[in-house]
Amino acid sequence: MTTKILLGLPPETDQIKRAAEVVSAGGLVAYPTDTLYALGVDPRRDEAVANLCAIKERGVGAGLPLIAASVDQVERCLGPLSTLGRKLAAAWWPGPLTLVFAPTVMLPDAVHASDGSLAVRVPARMAARMLAAEAGHPLTATSANRRGAAPAPDAETVRSELGPAVQLVLEGQRSLEGAPSTIVDVRREAPRLLRAGSVPWEHVLQSTRV
């Protein structure tokens, strides 16, 4: 299937619908987030997840981060956040803060980390939230690159690096740049930093004291 690049920021509603249709059919799309480009499949579909992991050369146990349209979609589709998780979500979502929590819904093994947890965020980028909303469930949000390559900052790089493996690409108006999302474990009473990123750790800690 020929890779398509769709122009506009945010994409028009019909473009978002087309991307959601690709995902619903088990396909792979690339879309801009508030940091870099991400690869999206339906995380509930074993074959779609397996295909994504093969393209990324990513093994089971590493987990696949997810994005959602809202806190409500996270809790409706994946399970409730902890009190700490909800506090950080209220402070930083939409935005580049990924929360690791214990879900009540089980997805294919490759989506979960080795301890069964899931990583999810509600991104600031409208196109990404619109896509998750149209799909009706969270989507994978792993960076758009093969193992060892730099994450793709724009649609042209996605096309040149991944080619027809991606059925549809939503393009923004400019290249994306910046640090990846900050990843915080919220399964205990106190937050635990798993990866430094766009949201400074000291700001995360400050928001838990408010």
N, C-alpha and C positions, 0 to 999 in steps of 0.2 A: 504494500500500500504506500502511495506517495505521501511524504510528510508535507503538511500544510502549515504555513505561517500566517496567523491571523493578526492583523494590525489593530492598533487602538489601545488606549489606556483610560479607563477600564474597558475591556472588551464589551461589545454590544450584547444584549441579552440573547440574541439568536446564536452568537458565537459561543457563549457560555453553555447554552443548551446543546450545541453540537459536541462540545468537549465532554459534557456530562453523559451524552449518549455513547461516546466512545468508551468512557469508563464503565458504563453500565453493561456494555457488550463485552467487557473483559479486556479492553484495550488500554494502551498507555498514552498519557498526555504529558506535556511539559508546560509549566505555568510559572509566572513570576510570583515570588513572595516578597516580603519586606527586606530580605537579605539577598538571596540569589535565586536562580531557577531551580525548580523542584520537579521530580517525576511523580506523577499521580496515577495510581490504580485503585480499584476497589479492594480495600484490605480484607474484605470478607471472602474473596474469591481465591481459592488455592492456586488455580492455574495462572491467574494474573500476577499474584505475588511471586510465584516460582519464576515466571518470565522476567519480572523486574529484578529479582535477585540474580538471575543468570546474566542479564545485561550489565548489572552493577558488579558482578563477580563477588557477591556478598553472601556470606554463609549464615546458617541458622545460629542464633544466639546473640548476634549483634543487634538485632531488632531494627525496625523501620519506623522512623518518626512519622507522626500523623499531624494533619491540620484539620480544623473543624470550623464551621461557620459561626459558632457561638458556644458559650458555656452550656447552654441548654442542649445543644446537639451532642456535646461531649458526654454529658451525664445521661442523656436519653439513649445514646447508641453504645456507649462504652462502660458506663458505670459512674457512680458518684465520686466526686473529688473529696478529699479530706477537708477539714476546717481550714487547715493551713493552705491547701491547694486553692480553695475558694477565695481566700483572702488575697493570695498572690494573683489569681486570675482577675479579681476585681481591680487590682492595682495596675496590672500590666497588659491585660488583654483588651482589645487587639494589640499585639505587639510581639517582638522577638524574644519571648520568654517561653521555653518549653518546660512543661511539668511532667515529671515521671511519677506515676501513681499505680495503684493496684486495681485493675479493672475487674468488673464482675462478668463481663462478656469476653469469651475466648475467641480469638481470631486465629488464622493460620500461624503455626509455630514461628515462622520467620519474621512475623510482625512484632512478636513479643521479644523482649530481652531474655537472657537465659534464666532469670529469676521470675519470669512471668509478667513483669511490669510492662506498661505501655508509656510511650513518650508522646505528648500532644501539646499543641498550642493553637490559639486563634490568631492568625496573622493580621498585621495591620493592612496589608495589601488587599484592596477591595476585590480584585479579580479572583484571588485565591478563596476569599470567603464566599463570593458569589458562586464559585464552582462547587464548593462543598455544600452550599445550600441547595443548588440545583440538583446535585447528585442525591441529596437526602441523607447523607452519612459522611463521616470523616474520610479523608483520602490520605494515601501515603504522601510524604513530603521529603523524601530523601533527595540529596543534591543531584543535579543533572550532570552526571559524569560517570565514566568507567573508573574502576579502581586504579589509583595512581595518577589520575588526571585531575587537573584543577576544576572545581565546580564552575559550571557555565554561567557567565554573567549576562548573556543575551541569547535571543532566539537563533541567530546565525551560528553561534558556537554550538548550541544544542543540535542543530541540523548537521553541522559538519562533523561533530564528534559521534553522534548516535544514529544519524541517518534515518532509514525507514523503520528502525526499531521503535521510534516514537510516531504514533499515528497522527497526532495533532499538536501544534505548538501555539500557545497564546503569547503574543509578543507585546511587550511594553514599549514605551517611546524612547527609552534610553537603556544603556547598560546598567546593571545593578552592581552595587559594590558595598563593601562593609563586612564586618565580622559576622559569623553565623550566630544563630540564636544562643542565648545562655540556657543551659540545661540544669534544672534544679529538681532534686528528689524531695517530694512532699509527703512521703509515706510515714514520716515520724513527726513528733511535735515540733522539732526544729528543722529548718531547711538545710539541705546538704548540696553543695555545689558539685556538679558532675562535669560540667564544661563551661569555662569562661567564654563570654561572647558579648553580644551587643549591649545587654543590660549589665552594668557594673554590679559586682557582687555586693558591694557596700550599699547600693541602692536597693537591692533585693532585701537585704537584712533590715534596712530602715523601714521598708514597707510592711514588714511583719510586726513592727513595734507600734504602728499607728493604731 
